[in-house]
Amino acid sequence: MAITYQSSQTTSYASGSTVVVTKPTGLAVGDLMVACIQALGISAHTDITCSGWTTETGNINADFAILKKIADSADVAASNFTFYLGATYQSGGAITRITTGSSTWTTGTIFNAGTTATPTFTTGITPATTDSLMLMFVFGIGTGGVETSSAYAITTNNPTWTEAYDIGVNSTTDGTIALAYANRPENSATGNFSATCSGGSNTKFGLLISIPEMLNVTVSPSVIDLTLSVQAPAVTGGATVSPDAIIMTASVQAPTVNITANPITNTDKNTSTWVNPDKS
């Protein structure tokens, strides 16, 4: 089964010290969860935490962190996930569910494209494997209002992109997060990536991630038998080799058997001193 995007669950921006995101629909044990949380004005992206989750990357200029986790039974039983910020911020975010996704990624560097409405983010990434799932994040920060993103693309072997979510807030500082995804067969370098943003004049940041498929390998047989052999000698020039075959004999040391003496002894008795009463 190929790596597949399944669903995303978003939460509206609000002022607070936590961001609570509902569990993605259909979450199952072994699914990869990808969380993207934006907290406007946060001091360090590593301040955004959630128990059991690992921080993959983040940036304080775009005020976000991306965290990941392979779902276990406790996650499946939960109704939501709480991300802690360390202080009060205007914040929001989303969790994406991916099946057969590995937790080892190729993650690019966040790129600042300025306030242009059609940002091009340079460098891109080179996926580690073929048939990976590409994630393209576009962030907006500023006072130009809430923006929306579209027309996602990479320069080389551009796949068909589907937008997973596009959320934002109009506040003292405006913030937006957009995510698009695509399956890409090639593992060649992507080149630059780009999008079209409308509705505001905020600073645009882009991030590209490639997630390979998680492969479960079964080794068969589970026990490997080793057979020993010795090459027979080649006889040339009229020489005589004795013996004409080399025989290898495997032996197992015979066990040593120790018998513990019976601690009960039967000392000879004079029969005249014993009485055997009759029994009815």
Residue pairs with C-beta under 8 A, 6 or more apart in sequence:
1 99
1 100
2 100
2 131
2 183
2 213
3 98
3 99
3 100
3 101
3 102
3 131
3 132
3 133
3 183
3 211
3 212
3 213
3 214
4 98
4 99
4 100
4 133
4 183
5 96
5 97
5 98
5 133
5 162
5 164
5 181
6 24
6 25
6 26
6 31
6 97
6 98
6 99
7 24
7 25
7 26
7 96
7 97
8 24
8 94
8 95
8 96
8 97
8 164
8 165
8 179
9 21
9 22
9 23
9 24
9 25
9 94
9 95
9 97
10 21
10 92
10 93
10 94
10 165
10 167
11 19
11 20
11 21
11 22
11 92
11 93
11 94
12 92
12 167
12 169
13 38
13 90
13 91
13 92
13 167
13 168
13 169
13 171
13 175
14 90
14 91
14 92
15 88
15 89
15 90
15 91
16 85
16 88
16 89
16 91
17 84
17 85
17 86
17 87
17 88
17 89
18 82
18 83
18 84
18 85
19 37
19 39
19 82
19 83
19 85
19 91
19 92
19 93
20 80
20 81
20 82
20 83
21 35
21 80
21 81
21 83
21 93
21 94
21 95
22 79
22 80
22 95
23 75
23 76
23 78
23 79
23 80
23 81
23 95
24 31
24 33
24 95
24 96
24 97
25 97
26 97
27 33
27 71
27 75
27 76
27 97
28 71
28 76
28 99
29 71
29 72
29 73
29 75
29 76
30 70
30 71
30 99
30 100
30 214
31 70
31 71
31 97
31 98
31 99
31 101
32 68
32 69
32 70
32 71
32 97
32 98
32 99
32 100
32 101
32 102
32 103
32 211
32 214
33 53
33 68
33 69
33 70
33 71
33 75
33 95
33 96
33 97
33 98
34 66
34 67
34 68
34 95
34 96
34 98
34 135
35 50
35 53
35 66
35 67
35 68
35 69
35 81
35 83
35 93
35 94
35 95
35 96
36 64
36 65
36 66
36 93
36 94
36 96
36 137
36 177
36 179
37 48
37 64
37 65
37 67
37 83
37 91
37 92
37 93
38 62
38 63
38 64
38 91
38 92
38 93
38 139
38 175
38 177
39 47
39 48
39 63
39 64
39 85
39 89
39 90
39 91
40 63
40 89
40 90
40 91
40 141
40 169
40 171
40 173
40 175
41 63
41 89
41 90
41 173
42 48
42 60
42 63
42 85
42 86
42 87
42 89
42 91
43 60
43 86
43 87
44 60
45 55
45 57
45 58
45 59
45 60
45 63
45 64
45 65
46 55
46 58
46 65
47 85
47 86
47 87
48 55
48 58
48 64
48 65
48 67
48 83
48 84
48 85
48 86
49 55
49 67
49 83
49 84
49 86
50 67
50 69
50 81
50 82
50 83
50 84
52 69
52 75
53 67
53 68
53 69
53 81
53 83
54 67
54 68
54 69
54 103
55 65
55 66
55 67
56 66
56 67
56 68
56 105
56 107
56 209
57 65
57 66
57 107
57 110
57 207
58 64
58 65
58 66
59 110
59 205
61 110
61 112
61 141
61 203
61 205
62 110
62 139
62 141
62 205
63 89
63 139
63 141
63 175
64 137
64 139
64 177
66 137
66 207
66 209
67 83
68 103
68 105
69 75
69 103
70 103
75 81
81 95
83 93
85 91
90 169
90 171
90 172
90 173
90 175
92 167
92 169
92 175
92 177
93 177
94 164
94 165
94 167
94 177
94 179
96 135
96 164
96 179
96 181
98 133
98 211
100 213
100 214
101 133
101 211
101 212
101 213
101 214
102 211
102 212
102 213
102 214
102 215
103 214
104 128
104 212
105 209
105 210
105 211
105 212
106 125
106 126
106 127
106 128
106 132
106 209
106 210
106 212
107 125
107 207
107 209
107 210
108 123
108 124
108 125
108 207
108 208
108 209
109 123
109 207
110 205
110 206
110 207
111 121
111 122
111 123
111 205
111 206
111 207
112 203
112 204
112 205
113 119
113 120
113 121
113 203
113 204
113 205
113 206
114 203
114 204
115 142
115 144
115 201
115 202
115 203
115 204
116 204
117 196
117 197
117 198
117 201
118 194
118 195
118 196
118 197
119 138
119 194
119 195
119 197
119 204
119 206
120 192
120 193
120 194
121 192
121 193
121 194
121 205
121 206
121 207
121 208
122 192
123 192
124 154
124 155
124 156
124 189
124 190
124 191
124 192
124 193
124 208
125 189
125 190
125 208
125 209
125 210
126 187
126 188
126 189
126 190
127 134
127 184
127 186
127 187
127 190
127 210
127 212
128 187
128 210
128 212
129 187
129 212
129 213
130 185
130 186
130 187
131 183
131 184
131 185
131 212
131 213
132 183
132 184
132 187
132 210
132 211
132 212
132 213
133 181
133 182
133 183
133 184
133 210
133 211
134 154
134 159
134 181
134 182
134 183
134 184
134 190
134 208
134 209
134 210
134 211
135 179
135 180
135 181
135 208
135 209
135 210
135 211
136 152
136 154
136 161
136 179
136 180
136 181
136 182
136 193
136 195
136 206
136 207
136 208
136 209
137 177
137 178
137 179
137 206
137 207
137 208
137 209
138 149
138 152
138 176
138 177
138 178
138 179
138 180
138 195
138 197
138 204
138 205
138 206
139 175
139 176
139 177
139 178
139 204
139 205
139 206
139 207
140 147
140 168
140 174
140 175
140 176
140 197
140 200
140 202
140 203
140 204
140 205
141 173
141 174
141 175
141 202
141 203
141 205
142 173
142 174
142 200
142 201
142 202
142 203
143 172
143 173
143 174
143 202
144 174
144 200
144 201
144 202
145 170
145 174
145 199
145 200
145 201
145 202
146 168
146 169
146 170
146 174
146 176
146 199
146 200
147 168
147 174
147 176
147 197
147 198
147 199
147 200
147 202
148 166
148 168
148 176
148 178
148 197
148 198
148 199
149 163
149 166
149 176
149 178
149 180
149 195
149 196
149 197
150 163
150 195
150 196
150 198
151 194
151 195
151 196
152 161
152 163
152 180
152 182
152 193
152 194
152 195
153 161
153 193
153 194
153 195
154 190
154 191
154 192
154 193
154 194
154 208
155 190
155 191
155 192
155 193
156 186
156 188
156 189
156 190
156 191
157 184
157 185
157 186
157 188
157 190
159 182
159 183
159 184
160 182
161 180
161 181
161 182
162 180
162 181
162 182
163 178
163 179
163 180
164 179
164 180
164 181
165 177
165 178
165 179
166 176
166 177
166 178
166 179
167 176
167 177
167 178
168 174
168 175
168 176
168 177
169 175
169 176
174 200
174 202
176 200
176 202
178 195
180 195
184 210
190 208
193 206
193 208
194 206
195 204
195 206
197 204
228 248
228 250
229 248
230 246
230 248
232 244
232 245
232 246
233 241
233 244
233 246
235 241
235 244
